[in-house]
Amino acid sequence: MATKSANVTARVQPEIKRQAEAILDRIGLPVSVLIDTLYRQIIMTGGVPYSLTVPKLPTRDSLTDEQFNAMMEKGCNQAQSGEGLSVDEAFAKIREGI
């Protein structure tokens, strides 16, 4: 087996790093092994081995009236039953995903 002697340095947001490393720790996968595996997949596939597309979110123009009304009714029912989030909670969740 070849000796590993090259370093990879990356700057990431501290909270993103913490969350990702906590998951890797739970599955017993060191970050160095993950990076090595990713690099090997890039070599084998000739590109990034996963999709880098932006998910298509539904817009009002892309929905039928029935689909739009069903979506609005679901949201209204969730709000009335207390399933919703406060504005602060919603923005905190959004920030977690950024």
N, C-alpha and C positions, 0 to 999 in steps of 0.2 A: 504494500500500500504506500502510496506517495505521501511524503511528509507535507503537512499543511503549514504554509508559512506566509501566505498572503492575508492581509487584513482588509476588512471592509468597514468603512465608517459611514454612517448615515445619521442625519439629523431628523428627529421626529418629535412630535409633541409629547411631553412627558406622560400625560394621561393615556394617550394612545399606546405608548410603549408599555405602560403599567398593565393596561387591560389585556393586550396581546400576550405579554409574557406570563400573566397569570393563567391564561388559557393554555399556553404551551406547557407551563409547569404542571398543570392538572393532567395533561396527557403524556407527560414525561418526555417532551421533545425539546432539547436545547436549541436556542436561537441559532447557534452556529450550524447545527444539523439542518435546520429549516432553510437557512440561506444556501448551504451547500446543495441541498436537494432542489431548491428553486433554480439555481444556476445550472445544474445538470439537466433539468427539464427544459430550460431555455435553449441549451445546446441541442438536446434531442429533438425538440419541436421546431427549432429555428425561429422562435418567437416567445412571447409571453404565454405561458400555458393556461391562461384563463382569460375570460372576457373583460375587456376594459371599456365596455360601452356604458353609456348612461341609460339607466332603465327608463322606459317610456311610461310616464305617468299620464293617467287619463286627464283630458281637458274637456271642458264643456262642449267644445266643437266636435270632439270625437265620440261623444255619448249620445245615444238616442234619448228622447224625452223620458221613456220608461226607465232606462238605466240611470239617468240623472235623478229622477224622482225617487227611485229605490235607494240610491246613495244618500240623498237628502233625508229620506224617512229613517234610514238606519242611523244616521248621525243624530237626528232629532230624538229618536228613541233612546239612544245611548246617553244623550245629555239629560233627558227626563228621568232616567233611571239612575243617574249619578255615576255612570261609567266614564265620564269625561275627565279631563285634566284641567287644573287651573292654568291660567296663562303662564305663570312662573314655572309650573311643572312641564308644560308643553315646550317652552323655550329651553329649559334645562335638558330635555330629551333631544331636542334639535342640536344643541351644542355638543352633546355626547357623540352624536353621529358625524360631526364635522372633523 
